[in-house]
Amino acid sequence: MDSGGLRRLTGQGAFETVFRTGRRVEGLYLTLIAAPAPVAGGRLGLVVGRKVSPRAVDRNRIKRKLREAARANPAALARHDVVLRVSRARNRAEQDLCALEAARLLTELAARACATLQ
């Protein structure tokens, strides 16, 4: 567990399971893929390829912003393993919009999870 309390999705098998069984929600800048977590307390996986941004410093900034968005929405990860796959974020403005979109999609995921409990 990292310092922010997020559990990380690690290993090729874990990512493949989420990609294979998860539900996808497409956004302009990223795709959210969510699958039911096998254990209590879901995990977060991030996919930011070189096609999105060739510079490692930019990819790391995008991942940092996405982790911040996930920390702000802990209910979204309570029962799901989530992968955020970035498809577009060339400049800082798009990177910030990508993080806002991630926060919106995670909030919607949490709302749907709460609605199914009621």
N, CA, C and O atoms as CSV, one atom per row, in Angstrom:
chain,resi,resn,atom,element,x,y,z
A,1,MET,N,N,0.856,-1.175,0.000
A,1,MET,CA,C,0.000,0.000,0.000
A,1,MET,C,C,0.895,1.229,0.000
A,1,MET,O,O,1.848,1.316,0.774
A,2,ASP,N,N,0.579,2.184,-0.882
A,2,ASP,CA,C,1.407,3.383,-0.891
A,2,ASP,C,C,0.919,4.361,0.165
A,2,ASP,O,O,-0.051,4.082,0.870
A,3,SER,N,N,1.575,5.489,0.278
A,3,SER,CA,C,1.314,6.417,1.369
A,3,SER,C,C,-0.087,6.995,1.357
A,3,SER,O,O,-0.571,7.433,2.401
A,4,GLY,N,N,-0.757,7.012,0.208
A,4,GLY,CA,C,-2.094,7.586,0.124
A,4,GLY,C,C,-3.202,6.616,0.464
A,4,GLY,O,O,-4.367,7.013,0.495
A,5,GLY,N,N,-2.884,5.360,0.720
A,5,GLY,CA,C,-3.902,4.396,1.069
A,5,GLY,C,C,-4.491,3.662,-0.119
A,5,GLY,O,O,-5.437,2.893,0.054
A,6,LEU,N,N,-3.971,3.869,-1.310
A,6,LEU,CA,C,-4.459,3.156,-2.483
A,6,LEU,C,C,-3.757,1.819,-2.604
A,6,LEU,O,O,-2.551,1.706,-2.386
A,7,ARG,N,N,-4.533,0.813,-2.954
A,7,ARG,CA,C,-3.931,-0.483,-3.265
A,7,ARG,C,C,-3.716,-0.522,-4.768
A,7,ARG,O,O,-4.595,-0.145,-5.543
A,8,ARG,N,N,-2.543,-0.980,-5.170
A,8,ARG,CA,C,-2.189,-0.987,-6.586
A,8,ARG,C,C,-2.523,-2.324,-7.224
A,8,ARG,O,O,-2.353,-3.384,-6.622
A,9,LEU,N,N,-2.998,-2.248,-8.441
A,9,LEU,CA,C,-3.217,-3.430,-9.260
A,9,LEU,C,C,-1.868,-3.753,-9.884
A,9,LEU,O,O,-1.317,-2.936,-10.623
A,10,THR,N,N,-1.332,-4.929,-9.597
A,10,THR,CA,C,0.001,-5.271,-10.093
A,10,THR,C,C,-0.033,-6.625,-10.779
A,10,THR,O,O,-0.869,-7.475,-10.471
A,11,GLY,N,N,0.858,-6.803,-11.682
A,11,GLY,CA,C,1.000,-8.082,-12.362
A,11,GLY,C,C,0.142,-8.172,-13.607
A,11,GLY,O,O,-0.972,-7.651,-13.657
A,12,GLN,N,N,0.679,-8.841,-14.603
A,12,GLN,CA,C,-0.012,-8.961,-15.882
A,12,GLN,C,C,-1.336,-9.701,-15.737
A,12,GLN,O,O,-2.313,-9.344,-16.394
A,13,GLY,N,N,-1.384,-10.714,-14.898
A,13,GLY,CA,C,-2.609,-11.486,-14.720
A,13,GLY,C,C,-3.745,-10.657,-14.141
A,13,GLY,O,O,-4.894,-10.801,-14.558
A,14,ALA,N,N,-3.436,-9.797,-13.191
A,14,ALA,CA,C,-4.463,-8.948,-12.581
A,14,ALA,C,C,-5.018,-7.971,-13.612
A,14,ALA,O,O,-6.231,-7.772,-13.686
A,15,PHE,N,N,-4.152,-7.368,-14.398
A,15,PHE,CA,C,-4.607,-6.446,-15.443
A,15,PHE,C,C,-5.440,-7.192,-16.482
A,15,PHE,O,O,-6.486,-6.698,-16.902
A,16,GLU,N,N,-4.991,-8.368,-16.899
A,16,GLU,CA,C,-5.724,-9.145,-17.898
A,16,GLU,C,C,-7.121,-9.501,-17.408
A,16,GLU,O,O,-8.079,-9.465,-18.181
A,17,THR,N,N,-7.243,-9.844,-16.132
A,17,THR,CA,C,-8.549,-10.177,-15.567
A,17,THR,C,C,-9.491,-8.990,-15.642
A,17,THR,O,O,-10.648,-9.138,-16.035
A,18,VAL,N,N,-9.007,-7.816,-15.270
A,18,VAL,CA,C,-9.853,-6.620,-15.327
A,18,VAL,C,C,-10.197,-6.290,-16.777
A,18,VAL,O,O,-11.346,-5.964,-17.075
A,19,PHE,N,N,-9.221,-6.368,-17.683
A,19,PHE,CA,C,-9.494,-6.081,-19.091
A,19,PHE,C,C,-10.515,-7.061,-19.675
A,19,PHE,O,O,-11.367,-6.676,-20.475
A,20,ARG,N,N,-10.423,-8.325,-19.269
A,20,ARG,CA,C,-11.294,-9.352,-19.822
A,20,ARG,C,C,-12.713,-9.285,-19.246
A,20,ARG,O,O,-13.686,-9.437,-19.985
A,21,THR,N,N,-12.837,-9.059,-17.938
A,21,THR,CA,C,-14.148,-9.155,-17.285
A,21,THR,C,C,-14.775,-7.807,-16.954
A,21,THR,O,O,-15.956,-7.746,-16.612
A,22,GLY,N,N,-14.013,-6.739,-17.050
A,22,GLY,CA,C,-14.505,-5.445,-16.600
A,22,GLY,C,C,-15.438,-4.760,-17.574
A,22,GLY,O,O,-15.446,-5.051,-18.770
A,23,ARG,N,N,-16.226,-3.839,-17.033
A,23,ARG,CA,C,-17.095,-2.980,-17.842
A,23,ARG,C,C,-16.326,-1.716,-18.184
A,23,ARG,O,O,-15.628,-1.149,-17.343
A,24,ARG,N,N,-16.463,-1.280,-19.438
A,24,ARG,CA,C,-15.726,-0.115,-19.918
A,24,ARG,C,C,-16.629,1.111,-20.001
A,24,ARG,O,O,-17.795,1.038,-20.390
A,25,VAL,N,N,-16.038,2.235,-19.619
A,25,VAL,CA,C,-16.688,3.522,-19.792
A,25,VAL,C,C,-15.688,4.410,-20.523
A,25,VAL,O,O,-14.626,4.737,-19.992
A,26,GLU,N,N,-16.040,4.798,-21.750
A,26,GLU,CA,C,-15.152,5.596,-22.583
A,26,GLU,C,C,-15.331,7.074,-22.289
A,26,GLU,O,O,-16.453,7.565,-22.166
A,27,GLY,N,N,-14.234,7.764,-22.179
A,27,GLY,CA,C,-14.236,9.209,-22.058
A,27,GLY,C,C,-13.429,9.797,-23.188
A,27,GLY,O,O,-12.899,9.070,-24.029
A,28,LEU,N,N,-13.336,11.102,-23.211
A,28,LEU,CA,C,-12.575,11.766,-24.253
A,28,LEU,C,C,-11.071,11.529,-24.088
A,28,LEU,O,O,-10.351,11.375,-25.074
A,29,TYR,N,N,-10.603,11.502,-22.839
A,29,TYR,CA,C,-9.168,11.398,-22.572
A,29,TYR,C,C,-8.739,10.037,-22.043
A,29,TYR,O,O,-7.561,9.690,-22.125
A,30,LEU,N,N,-9.673,9.261,-21.501
A,30,LEU,CA,C,-9.290,7.975,-20.936
A,30,LEU,C,C,-10.461,7.011,-20.949
A,30,LEU,O,O,-11.606,7.393,-21.194
A,31,THR,N,N,-10.145,5.747,-20.680
A,31,THR,CA,C,-11.141,4.702,-20.540
A,31,THR,C,C,-11.045,4.157,-19.126
A,31,THR,O,O,-9.958,3.821,-18.657
A,32,LEU,N,N,-12.183,4.069,-18.447
A,32,LEU,CA,C,-12.242,3.454,-17.128
A,32,LEU,C,C,-12.758,2.041,-17.323
A,32,LEU,O,O,-13.791,1.833,-17.960
A,33,ILE,N,N,-12.045,1.077,-16.777
A,33,ILE,CA,C,-12.443,-0.323,-16.847
A,33,ILE,C,C,-12.566,-0.809,-15.406
A,33,ILE,O,O,-11.597,-0.764,-14.647
A,34,ALA,N,N,-13.758,-1.275,-15.028
A,34,ALA,CA,C,-14.007,-1.684,-13.642
A,34,ALA,C,C,-14.542,-3.102,-13.609
A,34,ALA,O,O,-15.439,-3.460,-14.372
A,35,ALA,N,N,-13.982,-3.903,-12.717
A,35,ALA,CA,C,-14.434,-5.272,-12.491
A,35,ALA,C,C,-14.625,-5.457,-10.988
A,35,ALA,O,O,-13.945,-4.807,-10.195
A,36,PRO,N,N,-15.541,-6.335,-10.591
A,36,PRO,CA,C,-15.714,-6.583,-9.154
A,36,PRO,C,C,-14.401,-7.060,-8.533
A,36,PRO,O,O,-13.701,-7.904,-9.095
A,37,ALA,N,N,-14.086,-6.509,-7.376
A,37,ALA,CA,C,-12.848,-6.883,-6.692
A,37,ALA,C,C,-13.008,-8.267,-6.064
A,37,ALA,O,O,-14.048,-8.561,-5.476
A,38,PRO,N,N,-11.987,-9.118,-6.183
A,38,PRO,CA,C,-12.087,-10.454,-5.589
A,38,PRO,C,C,-12.051,-10.427,-4.055
A,38,PRO,O,O,-12.543,-11.347,-3.401
A,39,VAL,N,N,-11.474,-9.384,-3.498
A,39,VAL,CA,C,-11.433,-9.224,-2.043
A,39,VAL,C,C,-11.911,-7.830,-1.694
A,39,VAL,O,O,-11.965,-6.953,-2.557
A,40,ALA,N,N,-12.259,-7.619,-0.435
A,40,ALA,CA,C,-12.736,-6.301,-0.009
A,40,ALA,C,C,-11.646,-5.253,-0.236
A,40,ALA,O,O,-10.465,-5.502,0.004
A,41,GLY,N,N,-12.057,-4.106,-0.692
A,41,GLY,CA,C,-11.084,-3.040,-0.968
A,41,GLY,C,C,-10.453,-3.252,-2.317
A,41,GLY,O,O,-9.533,-4.058,-2.454
A,42,GLY,N,N,-10.932,-2.543,-3.315
A,42,GLY,CA,C,-10.430,-2.709,-4.670
A,42,GLY,C,C,-9.052,-2.118,-4.873
A,42,GLY,O,O,-8.455,-1.534,-3.969
A,43,ARG,N,N,-8.567,-2.289,-6.090
A,43,ARG,CA,C,-7.230,-1.825,-6.433
A,43,ARG,C,C,-7.304,-0.929,-7.658
A,43,ARG,O,O,-8.278,-0.961,-8.410
A,44,LEU,N,N,-6.261,-0.131,-7.847
A,44,LEU,CA,C,-6.185,0.801,-8.966
A,44,LEU,C,C,-4.989,0.461,-9.840
A,44,LEU,O,O,-3.880,0.261,-9.344
A,45,GLY,N,N,-5.225,0.398,-11.150
A,45,GLY,CA,C,-4.159,0.212,-12.122
A,45,GLY,C,C,-4.177,1.359,-13.112
A,45,GLY,O,O,-5.244,1.838,-13.495
A,46,LEU,N,N,-3.011,1.798,-13.526
A,46,LEU,CA,C,-2.891,2.918,-14.459
A,46,LEU,C,C,-2.125,2.467,-15.697
A,46,LEU,O,O,-1.102,1.790,-15.595
A,47,VAL,N,N,-2.633,2.851,-16.873
A,47,VAL,CA,C,-1.952,2.549,-18.134
A,47,VAL,C,C,-1.773,3.864,-18.874
A,47,VAL,O,O,-2.737,4.471,-19.343
A,48,VAL,N,N,-0.514,4.294,-18.970
A,48,VAL,CA,C,-0.178,5.521,-19.687
A,48,VAL,C,C,1.014,5.183,-20.581
A,48,VAL,O,O,2.153,5.124,-20.118
A,49,GLY,N,N,0.740,4.964,-21.853
A,49,GLY,CA,C,1.776,4.532,-22.780
A,49,GLY,C,C,2.577,5.674,-23.371
A,49,GLY,O,O,2.252,6.848,-23.189
A,50,ARG,N,N,3.635,5.305,-24.086
A,50,ARG,CA,C,4.484,6.301,-24.726
A,50,ARG,C,C,3.787,7.041,-25.853
A,50,ARG,O,O,4.171,8.161,-26.190
A,51,LYS,N,N,2.772,6.433,-26.437
A,51,LYS,CA,C,2.030,7.126,-27.498
A,51,LYS,C,C,1.285,8.326,-26.935
A,51,LYS,O,O,1.081,9.317,-27.636
A,52,VAL,N,N,0.878,8.243,-25.675
A,52,VAL,CA,C,0.173,9.353,-25.041
A,52,VAL,C,C,1.111,10.528,-24.863
A,52,VAL,O,O,0.767,11.664,-25.191
A,53,SER,N,N,2.290,10.256,-24.345
A,53,SER,CA,C,3.293,11.296,-24.132
A,53,SER,C,C,4.672,10.649,-24.160
A,53,SER,O,O,4.952,9.761,-23.356
A,54,PRO,N,N,5.522,11.074,-25.058
A,54,PRO,CA,C,6.819,10.421,-25.178
A,54,PRO,C,C,7.765,10.676,-23.998
A,54,PRO,O,O,8.703,9.912,-23.775
A,55,ARG,N,N,7.515,11.747,-23.251
A,55,ARG,CA,C,8.419,12.077,-22.144
A,55,ARG,C,C,7.958,11.416,-20.847
A,55,ARG,O,O,6.793,11.526,-20.464
A,56,ALA,N,N,8.882,10.729,-20.176
A,56,ALA,CA,C,8.553,10.032,-18.932
A,56,ALA,C,C,8.052,10.993,-17.863
A,56,ALA,O,O,7.164,10.645,-17.085
A,57,VAL,N,N,8.608,12.189,-17.816
A,57,VAL,CA,C,8.192,13.153,-16.799
A,57,VAL,C,C,6.707,13.501,-16.959
A,57,VAL,O,O,6.000,13.690,-15.969
A,58,ASP,N,N,6.242,13.585,-18.205
A,58,ASP,CA,C,4.832,13.872,-18.443
A,58,ASP,C,C,3.949,12.677,-18.086
A,58,ASP,O,O,2.879,12.849,-17.503
A,59,ARG,N,N,4.392,11.472,-18.432
A,59,ARG,CA,C,3.622,10.278,-18.073
A,59,ARG,C,C,3.514,10.137,-16.561
A,59,ARG,O,O,2.459,9.771,-16.044
A,60,ASN,N,N,4.592,10.424,-15.854
A,60,ASN,CA,C,4.563,10.347,-14.397
A,60,ASN,C,C,3.635,11.400,-13.803
A,60,ASN,O,O,2.944,11.133,-12.820
A,61,ARG,N,N,3.613,12.580,-14.384
A,61,ARG,CA,C,2.699,13.638,-13.916
A,61,ARG,C,C,1.253,13.203,-14.107
A,61,ARG,O,O,0.420,13.408,-13.224
A,62,ILE,N,N,0.951,12.602,-15.259
A,62,ILE,CA,C,-0.411,12.113,-15.516
A,62,ILE,C,C,-0.797,11.071,-14.470
A,62,ILE,O,O,-1.892,11.126,-13.910
A,63,LYS,N,N,0.097,10.127,-14.206
A,63,LYS,CA,C,-0.205,9.081,-13.220
A,63,LYS,C,C,-0.402,9.676,-11.829
A,63,LYS,O,O,-1.279,9.238,-11.084
A,64,ARG,N,N,0.396,10.655,-11.482
A,64,ARG,CA,C,0.250,11.309,-10.168
A,64,ARG,C,C,-1.120,11.976,-10.052
A,64,ARG,O,O,-1.783,11.862,-9.021
A,65,LYS,N,N,-1.544,12.675,-11.115
A,65,LYS,CA,C,-2.850,13.333,-11.107
A,65,LYS,C,C,-3.987,12.304,-11.019
A,65,LYS,O,O,-4.987,12.543,-10.342
A,66,LEU,N,N,-3.835,11.173,-11.696
A,66,LEU,CA,C,-4.865,10.136,-11.642
A,66,LEU,C,C,-4.944,9.501,-10.256
A,66,LEU,O,O,-6.035,9.199,-9.774
A,67,ARG,N,N,-3.793,9.298,-9.613
A,67,ARG,CA,C,-3.814,8.769,-8.232
A,67,ARG,C,C,-4.498,9.741,-7.286
A,67,ARG,O,O,-5.232,9.325,-6.389
A,68,GLU,N,N,-4.259,11.053,-7.482
A,68,GLU,CA,C,-4.939,12.059,-6.658
A,68,GLU,C,C,-6.448,11.978,-6.840
A,68,GLU,O,O,-7.201,12.058,-5.870
A,69,ALA,N,N,-6.889,11.820,-8.085
A,69,ALA,CA,C,-8.328,11.705,-8.352
A,69,ALA,C,C,-8.907,10.462,-7.687
A,69,ALA,O,O,-10.019,10.499,-7.160
A,70,ALA,N,N,-8.162,9.370,-7.709
A,70,ALA,CA,C,-8.647,8.133,-7.079
A,70,ALA,C,C,-8.695,8.266,-5.559
A,70,ALA,O,O,-9.622,7.763,-4.924
A,71,ARG,N,N,-7.716,8.932,-4.976
A,71,ARG,CA,C,-7.728,9.135,-3.519
A,71,ARG,C,C,-8.918,9.981,-3.086
A,71,ARG,O,O,-9.439,9.806,-1.984
A,72,ALA,N,N,-9.347,10.892,-3.942
A,72,ALA,CA,C,-10.481,11.756,-3.621
A,72,ALA,C,C,-11.813,11.010,-3.730
A,72,ALA,O,O,-12.834,11.507,-3.253
A,73,ASN,N,N,-11.821,9.833,-4.346
A,73,ASN,CA,C,-13.035,9.036,-4.532
A,73,ASN,C,C,-12.842,7.618,-4.001
A,73,ASN,O,O,-12.877,6.670,-4.785
A,74,PRO,N,N,-12.637,7.445,-2.691
A,74,PRO,CA,C,-12.359,6.100,-2.178
A,74,PRO,C,C,-13.539,5.142,-2.336
A,74,PRO,O,O,-13.334,3.929,-2.394
A,75,ALA,N,N,-14.767,5.656,-2.407
A,75,ALA,CA,C,-15.931,4.773,-2.553
A,75,ALA,C,C,-15.914,4.029,-3.883
A,75,ALA,O,O,-16.444,2.923,-3.979
A,76,ALA,N,N,-15.312,4.623,-4.906
A,76,ALA,CA,C,-15.258,3.980,-6.217
A,76,ALA,C,C,-14.388,2.726,-6.186
A,76,ALA,O,O,-14.632,1.775,-6.928
A,77,LEU,N,N,-13.389,2.731,-5.338
A,77,LEU,CA,C,-12.467,1.599,-5.269
A,77,LEU,C,C,-12.817,0.620,-4.150
A,77,LEU,O,O,-12.111,-0.369,-3.949
A,78,ALA,N,N,-13.885,0.884,-3.434
A,78,ALA,CA,C,-14.225,0.030,-2.294
A,78,ALA,C,C,-14.565,-1.397,-2.728
A,78,ALA,O,O,-14.219,-2.358,-2.040
A,79,ARG,N,N,-15.251,-1.532,-3.883
A,79,ARG,CA,C,-15.702,-2.857,-4.304
A,79,ARG,C,C,-15.251,-3.228,-5.707
A,79,ARG,O,O,-15.683,-4.250,-6.241
A,80,HIS,N,N,-14.393,-2.422,-6.313
A,80,HIS,CA,C,-13.994,-2.658,-7.698
A,80,HIS,C,C,-12.480,-2.606,-7.863
A,80,HIS,O,O,-11.785,-1.854,-7.179
A,81,ASP,N,N,-11.995,-3.415,-8.779
A,81,ASP,CA,C,-10.654,-3.230,-9.316
A,81,ASP,C,C,-10.827,-2.333,-10.535
A,81,ASP,O,O,-11.633,-2.630,-11.417
A,82,VAL,N,N,-10.081,-1.247,-10.588
A,82,VAL,CA,C,-10.263,-0.241,-11.634
A,82,VAL,C,C,-8.952,-0.040,-12.386
A,82,VAL,O,O,-7.883,0.079,-11.787
A,83,VAL,N,N,-9.060,-0.004,-13.708
A,83,VAL,CA,C,-7.929,0.367,-14.554
A,83,VAL,C,C,-8.319,1.646,-15.281
A,83,VAL,O,O,-9.388,1.727,-15.886
A,84,LEU,N,N,-7.453,2.630,-15.218
A,84,LEU,CA,C,-7.611,3.871,-15.977
A,84,LEU,C,C,-6.583,3.842,-17.099
A,84,LEU,O,O,-5.379,3.893,-16.851
A,85,ARG,N,N,-7.067,3.758,-18.336
A,85,ARG,CA,C,-6.181,3.709,-19.497
A,85,ARG,C,C,-6.281,5.038,-20.234
A,85,ARG,O,O,-7.326,5.368,-20.793
A,86,VAL,N,N,-5.197,5.793,-20.232
A,86,VAL,CA,C,-5.188,7.123,-20.853
A,86,VAL,C,C,-4.975,6.966,-22.351
A,86,VAL,O,O,-4.090,6.237,-22.798
A,87,SER,N,N,-5.809,7.669,-23.119
A,87,SER,CA,C,-5.699,7.598,-24.571
A,87,SER,C,C,-5.195,8.908,-25.179
A,87,SER,O,O,-4.714,8.933,-26.312
A,88,ARG,N,N,-5.312,9.997,-24.411
A,88,ARG,CA,C,-4.918,11.295,-24.961
A,88,ARG,C,C,-4.625,12.258,-23.821
A,88,ARG,O,O,-5.459,12.447,-22.936
A,89,ALA,N,N,-3.452,12.864,-23.836
A,89,ALA,CA,C,-3.073,13.888,-22.857
A,89,ALA,C,C,-1.722,14.472,-23.268
A,89,ALA,O,O,-0.717,14.270,-22.586
A,90,ARG,N,N,-1.706,15.183,-24.366
A,90,ARG,CA,C,-0.454,15.687,-24.934
A,90,ARG,C,C,0.175,16.829,-24.145
A,90,ARG,O,O,1.387,16.839,-23.929
A,91,ASN,N,N,-0.643,17.797,-23.710
A,91,ASN,CA,C,-0.075,18.952,-23.021
A,91,ASN,C,C,-0.652,19.050,-21.611
A,91,ASN,O,O,-1.498,18.246,-21.221
A,92,ARG,N,N,-0.193,20.030,-20.861
A,92,ARG,CA,C,-0.631,20.147,-19.462
A,92,ARG,C,C,-2.122,20.376,-19.327
A,92,ARG,O,O,-2.752,19.845,-18.412
A,93,ALA,N,N,-2.693,21.158,-20.223
A,93,ALA,CA,C,-4.126,21.408,-20.151
A,93,ALA,C,C,-4.905,20.102,-20.332
A,93,ALA,O,O,-5.852,19.836,-19.592
A,94,GLU,N,N,-4.504,19.286,-21.316
A,94,GLU,CA,C,-5.164,17.996,-21.518
A,94,GLU,C,C,-4.913,17.051,-20.357
A,94,GLU,O,O,-5.787,16.256,-20.011
A,95,GLN,N,N,-3.729,17.121,-19.746
A,95,GLN,CA,C,-3.438,16.278,-18.589
A,95,GLN,C,C,-4.364,16.621,-17.428
A,95,GLN,O,O,-4.864,15.731,-16.739
A,96,ASP,N,N,-4.588,17.918,-17.214
A,96,ASP,CA,C,-5.493,18.342,-16.144
A,96,ASP,C,C,-6.928,17.934,-16.454
A,96,ASP,O,O,-7.659,17.504,-15.562
A,97,LEU,N,N,-7.335,18.066,-17.716
A,97,LEU,CA,C,-8.677,17.637,-18.109
A,97,LEU,C,C,-8.840,16.122,-17.969
A,97,LEU,O,O,-9.918,15.634,-17.628
A,98,CYS,N,N,-7.778,15.400,-18.231
A,98,CYS,CA,C,-7.790,13.946,-18.069
A,98,CYS,C,C,-8.037,13.582,-16.599
A,98,CYS,O,O,-8.826,12.683,-16.307
A,99,ALA,N,N,-7.374,14.268,-15.692
A,99,ALA,CA,C,-7.559,14.011,-14.262
A,99,ALA,C,C,-8.980,14.357,-13.822
A,99,ALA,O,O,-9.575,13.633,-13.024
A,100,LEU,N,N,-9.525,15.456,-14.336
A,100,LEU,CA,C,-10.909,15.821,-14.014
A,100,LEU,C,C,-11.892,14.777,-14.547
A,100,LEU,O,O,-12.865,14.428,-13.879
A,101,GLU,N,N,-11.627,14.288,-15.750
A,101,GLU,CA,C,-12.487,13.249,-16.308
A,101,GLU,C,C,-12.408,11.970,-15.485
A,101,GLU,O,O,-13.423,11.306,-15.274
A,102,ALA,N,N,-11.213,11.619,-15.019
A,102,ALA,CA,C,-11.058,10.435,-14.167
A,102,ALA,C,C,-11.864,10.603,-12.881
A,102,ALA,O,O,-12.539,9.669,-12.446
A,103,ALA,N,N,-11.799,11.780,-12.274
A,103,ALA,CA,C,-12.564,12.027,-11.052
A,103,ALA,C,C,-14.060,11.891,-11.312
A,103,ALA,O,O,-14.783,11.317,-10.497
A,104,ARG,N,N,-14.529,12.417,-12.446
A,104,ARG,CA,C,-15.956,12.328,-12.791
A,104,ARG,C,C,-16.379,10.877,-12.995
A,104,ARG,O,O,-17.418,10.457,-12.486
A,105,LEU,N,N,-15.580,10.107,-13.737
A,105,LEU,CA,C,-15.919,8.709,-13.996
A,105,LEU,C,C,-15.884,7.877,-12.717
A,105,LEU,O,O,-16.720,6.994,-12.529
A,106,LEU,N,N,-14.923,8.154,-11.837
A,106,LEU,CA,C,-14.863,7.428,-10.562
A,106,LEU,C,C,-16.053,7.772,-9.678
A,106,LEU,O,O,-16.591,6.902,-8.993
A,107,THR,N,N,-16.466,9.030,-9.689
A,107,THR,CA,C,-17.647,9.430,-8.912
A,107,THR,C,C,-18.890,8.727,-9.437
A,107,THR,O,O,-19.721,8.266,-8.653
A,108,GLU,N,N,-19.025,8.642,-10.765
A,108,GLU,CA,C,-20.163,7.938,-11.354
A,108,GLU,C,C,-20.136,6.453,-10.995
A,108,GLU,O,O,-21.184,5.864,-10.729
A,109,LEU,N,N,-18.948,5.843,-10.983
A,109,LEU,CA,C,-18.820,4.441,-10.605
A,109,LEU,C,C,-19.262,4.242,-9.161
A,109,LEU,O,O,-19.981,3.290,-8.860
A,110,ALA,N,N,-18.836,5.132,-8.265
A,110,ALA,CA,C,-19.227,5.041,-6.862
A,110,ALA,C,C,-20.734,5.201,-6.705
A,110,ALA,O,O,-21.353,4.499,-5.906
A,111,ALA,N,N,-21.330,6.126,-7.465
A,111,ALA,CA,C,-22.779,6.348,-7.381
A,111,ALA,C,C,-23.542,5.119,-7.847
A,111,ALA,O,O,-24.543,4.739,-7.239
A,112,ARG,N,N,-23.074,4.491,-8.928
A,112,ARG,CA,C,-23.730,3.262,-9.412
A,112,ARG,C,C,-23.600,2.140,-8.389
A,112,ARG,O,O,-24.539,1.373,-8.177
A,113,ALA,N,N,-22.415,2.046,-7.747
A,113,ALA,CA,C,-22.210,0.990,-6.746
A,113,ALA,C,C,-23.133,1.211,-5.554
A,113,ALA,O,O,-23.676,0.248,-5.011
A,114,CYS,N,N,-23.319,2.458,-5.139
A,114,CYS,CA,C,-24.218,2.762,-4.016
A,114,CYS,C,C,-25.664,2.496,-4.404
A,114,CYS,O,O,-26.447,2.025,-3.579
A,115,ALA,N,N,-26.029,2.790,-5.646
A,115,ALA,CA,C,-27.407,2.590,-6.095
A,115,ALA,C,C,-27.758,1.098,-6.123
A,115,ALA,O,O,-28.907,0.733,-5.875
A,116,THR,N,N,-26.789,0.243,-6.419
A,116,THR,CA,C,-27.070,-1.191,-6.458
A,116,THR,C,C,-27.223,-1.770,-5.060
A,116,THR,O,O,-27.841,-2.820,-4.886
A,117,LEU,N,N,-26.662,-1.088,-4.058
A,117,LEU,CA,C,-26.795,-1.551,-2.679
A,117,LEU,C,C,-28.176,-1.252,-2.107
A,117,LEU,O,O,-28.628,-1.936,-1.188
A,118,GLN,N,N,-28.841,-0.250,-2.636
A,118,GLN,CA,C,-30.132,0.157,-2.078
A,118,GLN,C,C,-31.279,-0.608,-2.668
A,118,GLN,O,O,-32.430,-0.377,-2.298
